Amino acid sequence: MSTDKNKDIVRRYREIHNANKLDQLGEVVAADLVSHSLTPGLPQGIEGAKMAHLGVLASFPDMRTETLDLIAEGDKVVERWRISATFTGSPMNGAPPNGKSYSVTGMSIYRLANGKIAEHWGEMDFMGVLQQLGLMPGPA
């Protein structure tokens, strides 16, 4: 597939993700997705990805991810993104919702095969998220 087509698939993935239409993920994500950044304890594959998304959404129902850059080469697409959300849903790791918001940037690398996302690596500043939410002290 062309790099432009691969970028289109990642754009469609982001649309589905932001609209919370997880029943449509199979259009762009392989059933046997390998996620190198999945929350420990969740199963690999598209079902584990759905569980991860729903878990975050439970605590942050207004979560939105904005694509800032897409760069593609060969079978890989790199997405630089910004997530913004407010802690108004269910407790997270024992912390009750406090109405605070966060905004953080991160990057994902997607490997595509047969027109679908087959593998994913992701990095973001989780410590910065916890600090913005008041769940961890900030820098001294």
Secondary structure, 3 states (H helix, E strand, C coil): CCHHHHHHHHHHHHHHHHHCCHHHHHHCEEEEEEECCCCCCCCCCHHHHHHHHHHHHHHCCCCEEEEEEEEEECCEEEEEEEEEEECCCCCECCECCCCCEEEEEEEEEEEEECCEEEEEEEEECHHHHHHHCCCCCCCC
